[in-house]
Amino acid sequence: MEQGFFTEANSAEVVISRNKAQDARLAQVMAVITRKLHEAVKEIEPTEAEWFQAIQFLTATGHTCTDWRQEFILLSDVLGVSMLVDAINNRKPSGASESTVLGPFHVADAPELPMGANICLDQKGEPMRVHGRILDTEGNPIPGAKIDVWQANDEGFYDVQQKGIQPDFNLRGVFRTGADGAYHFRGVKPKFYPIPDDGPVGKLLAALGRHPYRPAHLHYIVEAPGFDRLVTHIFDPDDPYIRSDAVFGVKESLMAKFRPTTDPASGFEGQFLDLEFDFVLSRQKP
């Protein structure tokens, strides 16, 4: 039922009453968004100049989007909305590994490699051994789990950002666990890096007094038949940006020490970093 003429007092109710969506979910979503948006405007009481500045910001955000860059996703990231949506859609049972955002640099057709392979193709950076197990919530190993891993190099760049400088598929690989659920491969220590900050979202961060950096991390997608797909990271707890990730992706349970060590039997020459992390997958609900 329509609520009559628009006034400052009943603005949201009038707008919502005009909607006649057949899709119940659309009606619900637009009612909540309209109500909360009107509440925000009434609390802020923007001037017309401020309102138009907001319109210009959204317009610039749209103009910055290309086939390979999504400035609106970046805006969602820095406002914490991407991580909130991830948390809502990936609630895990006790003991299961937590998820975090996928990020924009995943490549779907990375090569499948033999266990123990070196994903660093240009041999640059501080060498690192990464290993652990893929387990269920009862501690049993999961055989045949697919592990898709990728990372930035020691300068904070992914291969797709440096075509012609880094080899294709540098610091990427897909591995599959055996009967023991174990995995291991070689990489290099990643470095922190900034999210794209040359557009309107970067200008917003600067105006808010926030930096654009993500702490050093490795990306993982872990999946196995009968289990929920896990999209997550491993973070370096000693990174200078570990407590101020620009996109709020860090979770305490996803941090693991990058420990300097030596082990002649490992095949590494001299000192290298050792990173051990077990992933625990939750079973799919019937």
C-alpha positions as CSV (number, residue, x, y, z in Angstrom):
1,M,0.0,0.0,0.0
2,E,1.4,3.4,-1.0
3,Q,2.2,5.7,1.8
4,G,1.2,9.0,0.3
5,F,3.3,12.0,-0.5
6,F,7.1,12.3,0.1
7,T,8.2,14.1,3.3
8,E,11.4,14.2,5.2
9,A,9.8,12.2,8.0
10,N,8.4,9.4,5.8
11,S,10.8,9.4,2.9
12,A,11.9,5.8,3.1
13,E,8.4,4.4,3.6
14,V,7.1,6.3,0.6
15,V,9.8,5.0,-1.7
16,I,9.5,1.4,-0.5
17,S,5.7,1.5,-0.9
18,R,6.0,2.4,-4.6
19,N,8.0,-0.7,-5.3
20,K,6.0,-3.6,-6.8
21,A,8.7,-6.2,-7.4
22,Q,7.5,-9.7,-8.2
23,D,10.8,-11.1,-6.9
24,A,10.5,-11.3,-3.1
25,R,14.3,-11.3,-2.6
26,L,14.7,-8.1,-4.7
27,A,11.8,-6.5,-2.7
28,Q,13.5,-7.4,0.6
29,V,17.0,-6.2,-0.5
30,M,15.8,-2.9,-1.9
31,A,13.6,-2.2,1.1
32,V,16.6,-2.6,3.5
33,I,19.0,-0.6,1.3
34,T,16.4,2.2,0.9
35,R,15.7,2.3,4.6
36,K,19.4,2.3,5.7
37,L,20.4,4.8,3.0
38,H,17.7,7.3,4.0
39,E,18.7,6.8,7.7
40,A,22.3,7.6,6.8
41,V,21.3,10.8,4.8
42,K,19.2,12.0,7.7
43,E,22.0,11.4,10.1
44,I,24.7,13.1,8.0
45,E,22.5,15.9,6.6
46,P,24.8,16.5,3.6
47,T,24.8,19.8,1.7
48,E,23.8,19.7,-1.9
49,A,27.5,20.2,-2.8
50,E,28.5,17.2,-0.7
51,W,25.8,15.1,-2.3
52,F,27.0,16.0,-5.7
53,Q,30.6,15.2,-4.7
54,A,29.4,11.8,-3.7
55,I,27.7,11.3,-7.1
56,Q,31.0,12.4,-8.8
57,F,33.0,9.9,-6.7
58,L,30.7,7.0,-7.8
59,T,30.8,8.2,-11.4
60,A,34.6,8.3,-11.3
61,T,34.6,4.8,-9.8
62,G,32.6,3.5,-12.7
63,H,34.8,5.2,-15.3
64,T,37.9,3.6,-13.7
65,C,36.5,0.1,-14.2
66,T,37.9,-1.9,-17.2
67,D,37.9,-5.5,-18.4
68,W,40.7,-6.2,-16.0
69,R,40.1,-3.7,-13.2
70,Q,37.0,-3.5,-11.0
71,E,37.1,-0.3,-8.9
72,F,33.7,-1.1,-7.3
73,I,35.1,-4.4,-5.9
74,L,38.1,-2.4,-4.6
75,L,35.7,0.0,-3.0
76,S,33.8,-2.9,-1.4
77,D,37.2,-4.3,-0.2
78,V,38.4,-1.1,1.5
79,L,35.0,-0.6,3.2
80,G,35.2,-4.1,4.7
81,V,32.1,-5.3,2.8
82,S,33.9,-7.9,0.7
83,M,35.2,-9.6,3.9
84,L,31.8,-9.3,5.6
85,V,30.1,-11.0,2.6
86,D,32.8,-13.7,2.7
87,A,32.3,-14.3,6.4
88,I,28.5,-14.6,6.1
89,N,28.8,-17.0,3.2
90,N,31.6,-19.1,4.6
91,R,30.6,-19.9,8.2
92,K,32.6,-22.9,9.3
93,P,32.2,-25.6,11.9
94,S,34.6,-25.5,14.9
95,G,38.1,-26.5,13.9
96,A,37.8,-25.8,10.1
97,S,40.2,-23.4,8.5
98,E,38.8,-19.9,8.0
99,S,38.4,-18.3,4.6
100,T,39.3,-14.9,3.3
101,V,38.9,-13.0,0.0
102,L,40.0,-14.5,-3.3
103,G,41.8,-11.4,-4.6
104,P,42.1,-10.2,-8.3
105,F,45.2,-12.2,-9.4
106,H,44.0,-15.8,-9.5
107,V,44.6,-17.6,-12.8
108,A,42.3,-20.5,-13.6
109,D,44.6,-22.5,-15.7
110,A,47.8,-22.7,-13.6
111,P,49.8,-25.8,-14.3
112,E,49.5,-29.0,-12.2
113,L,52.9,-29.8,-10.7
114,P,54.5,-32.8,-9.0
115,M,54.6,-32.6,-5.3
116,G,57.7,-30.8,-4.1
117,A,58.1,-28.7,-7.2
118,N,59.5,-25.2,-7.2
119,I,56.9,-22.7,-8.2
120,C,59.5,-19.9,-8.5
121,L,60.5,-20.0,-12.2
122,D,63.0,-17.1,-12.2
123,Q,64.9,-18.1,-9.1
124,K,64.6,-14.7,-7.6
125,G,63.9,-14.1,-3.9
126,E,64.5,-15.7,-0.5
127,P,63.9,-19.4,-0.9
128,M,61.1,-21.0,1.1
129,R,59.8,-24.5,1.8
130,V,56.0,-24.6,2.3
131,H,54.4,-27.8,3.7
132,G,51.6,-29.1,5.7
133,R,48.6,-31.4,5.6
134,I,45.0,-31.3,4.3
135,L,42.8,-32.7,7.1
136,D,39.1,-33.1,7.9
137,T,37.7,-31.7,11.2
138,E,38.4,-35.0,12.9
139,G,42.1,-34.8,12.1
140,N,42.0,-37.4,9.3
141,P,44.1,-36.8,6.2
142,I,42.2,-36.0,2.9
143,P,43.7,-37.8,-0.1
144,G,43.3,-36.4,-3.6
145,A,42.8,-32.8,-2.4
146,K,43.5,-30.2,-5.0
147,I,45.7,-27.3,-3.8
148,D,45.9,-24.2,-6.0
149,V,48.5,-21.8,-4.7
150,W,49.8,-18.4,-6.0
151,Q,51.8,-15.6,-4.5
152,A,53.5,-12.3,-5.2
153,N,57.3,-12.2,-5.6
154,D,59.9,-10.6,-3.4
155,E,59.1,-7.2,-4.9
156,G,55.3,-7.5,-4.3
157,F,54.2,-8.2,-7.8
158,Y,52.3,-11.1,-9.4
159,D,53.3,-12.5,-12.7
160,V,50.2,-11.1,-14.4
161,Q,51.3,-7.6,-13.4
162,Q,54.7,-8.0,-14.9
163,K,54.2,-9.6,-18.3
164,G,57.6,-9.8,-20.0
165,I,59.4,-9.4,-16.7
166,Q,58.3,-12.5,-14.8
167,P,57.7,-15.8,-16.6
168,D,54.1,-16.8,-17.2
169,F,52.8,-18.8,-14.2
170,N,55.6,-17.7,-12.0
171,L,54.9,-18.5,-8.4
172,R,51.8,-20.5,-9.2
173,G,51.0,-24.1,-9.2
174,V,48.4,-26.8,-8.5
175,F,49.2,-29.9,-6.4
176,R,47.3,-33.0,-5.3
177,T,47.7,-34.7,-2.0
178,G,48.4,-38.4,-1.7
179,A,47.0,-40.9,0.9
180,D,48.7,-39.0,3.8
181,G,47.1,-35.7,2.9
182,A,50.5,-34.0,2.9
183,Y,51.6,-31.3,0.6
184,H,55.0,-29.5,0.1
185,F,56.5,-27.2,-2.5
186,R,59.1,-24.5,-2.9
187,G,58.5,-20.8,-3.3
188,V,60.0,-17.6,-2.2
189,K,59.1,-15.2,0.6
190,P,56.4,-12.8,-0.6
191,K,56.4,-9.1,0.1
192,F,53.7,-6.7,1.1
193,Y,52.2,-4.7,-1.7
194,P,49.7,-1.9,-2.3
195,I,46.3,-2.4,-3.8
196,P,45.7,-0.1,-6.9
197,D,45.7,3.4,-5.4
198,D,45.8,5.6,-8.5
199,G,42.0,5.8,-8.8
200,P,39.1,7.2,-6.8
201,V,39.3,4.5,-4.2
202,G,43.0,5.3,-3.6
203,K,42.2,9.0,-3.2
204,L,39.5,8.1,-0.7
205,L,42.0,6.0,1.3
206,A,44.5,8.9,1.3
207,A,41.7,11.4,2.4
208,L,40.9,9.0,5.3
209,G,44.5,8.8,6.4
210,R,44.7,5.1,5.5
211,H,47.5,3.3,3.6
212,P,46.8,1.0,0.6
213,Y,49.0,-2.0,1.6
214,R,48.3,-5.7,2.1
215,P,50.6,-7.7,4.3
216,A,52.7,-10.5,2.7
217,H,50.7,-13.7,2.1
218,L,50.3,-16.8,0.0
219,H,46.9,-17.6,-1.6
220,Y,45.3,-21.0,-1.5
221,I,42.2,-22.6,-3.0
222,V,41.8,-26.1,-1.4
223,E,39.1,-28.5,-2.6
224,A,38.3,-32.2,-2.4
225,P,35.2,-34.3,-3.2
226,G,32.7,-34.2,-0.4
227,F,34.2,-31.1,1.3
228,D,33.5,-27.4,1.2
229,R,35.8,-25.4,-1.1
230,L,38.3,-23.3,0.9
231,V,39.6,-19.9,-0.4
232,T,42.1,-18.6,2.0
233,H,45.6,-17.1,2.7
234,I,48.6,-17.7,4.9
235,F,50.0,-14.5,6.4
236,D,53.4,-13.5,7.7
237,P,52.7,-12.4,11.3
238,D,55.9,-10.3,11.3
239,D,54.8,-8.2,8.3
240,P,54.7,-4.4,9.1
241,Y,51.1,-4.3,7.8
242,I,49.7,-7.4,9.5
243,R,47.4,-5.4,11.8
244,S,46.2,-2.9,9.1
245,D,45.5,-4.9,5.9
246,A,43.8,-2.4,3.5
247,V,41.1,-4.9,2.7
248,F,40.7,-6.5,6.2
249,G,41.6,-10.0,5.0
250,V,43.8,-11.0,7.9
251,K,42.5,-13.5,10.5
252,E,44.6,-14.6,13.4
253,S,44.1,-18.3,12.6
254,L,45.7,-17.7,9.2
255,M,49.1,-16.5,10.4
256,A,52.2,-18.8,10.4
257,K,55.8,-18.1,11.1
258,F,58.3,-17.9,8.2
259,R,61.1,-19.6,10.1
260,P,64.8,-19.4,9.0
261,T,66.4,-22.8,9.0
262,T,69.0,-25.0,7.4
263,D,68.6,-28.7,6.3
264,P,71.1,-30.3,4.0
265,A,68.8,-33.1,3.3
266,S,66.1,-30.7,2.0
267,G,67.9,-29.9,-1.2
268,F,68.2,-26.2,-0.3
269,E,71.7,-24.7,-0.3
270,G,72.3,-22.8,2.9
271,Q,69.6,-21.0,4.9
272,F,66.0,-21.0,3.7
273,L,62.6,-20.2,5.2
274,D,60.3,-22.9,6.5
275,L,56.5,-22.4,6.5
276,E,54.3,-25.1,7.9
277,F,50.5,-24.9,7.8
278,D,47.7,-27.5,8.0
279,F,44.4,-26.8,6.3
280,V,41.2,-28.3,7.8
281,L,38.2,-28.7,5.4
282,S,34.6,-28.9,6.5
283,R,32.4,-31.6,5.0
284,Q,29.6,-30.6,2.7
285,K,26.2,-30.7,4.2
286,P,23.8,-33.4,2.8
